[in-house]
Amino acid sequence: IDGYGTGAISAEDLDGLPVDYIKLHRAVTTSLGRMPADERRQLETMVTTMSRRNVPVIGLGVESDEQADWLREAGVTRAQGFLYAGAVTVDRLLTMFDTGVSLGEHDATD
């Protein structure tokens, strides 16, 4: 499920669905620090439930250490965003895999 947190699907809707992973919408990532307590508890409950089902929850759009910390505090163990690596072309990505170079060692211009 891509874009979770936009209101299209609720945590209750996830019960019984064959889900491989959940990607939290970038808006969730950026609002965690100011999210109302009840919304945060709902998110944490969903993350815990998915963890028990071995369904990874991925935070999208992580651009700061603070956002990464908020996700970890909410129980999210996977994330992607410019904090970790800039955008790269497919050719550059394949070269990086072939040479064993870490994505974190290059920015979007490499």
C-alpha positions, 0 to 999 in steps of 0.5 A: 500500500503506497501513500498510507495516511492520506485518508484513502484507507484506514488501519481498520481497512488493513485487517485481512488484506494481503499486504506486502508493505505499507509506505507512509505518505510523506505528509505523515513523515513531515507531520509526526512531530506535531501530530495530535496524540490520538492520531499518533497512537492510531499510527503507532497501533497500525505500525505495531499491528503490521510488525506482528504480521511481518509487514514492513512500514516505510516512512517516505520523504525523510529529509531530516534527522528529526523526521527519522527520529520521529519515525523510529519513536513511532516504531517505523524501522524503514525509511527513504528520502533525501536524508539517506540518498539523493535521486540517482539514475538507473544507470548510476544505481546499477554502477553503484551496485556493481562497484559496491559504492554506498548510496550515502556516499553520493548526492543527486548529481553523481 
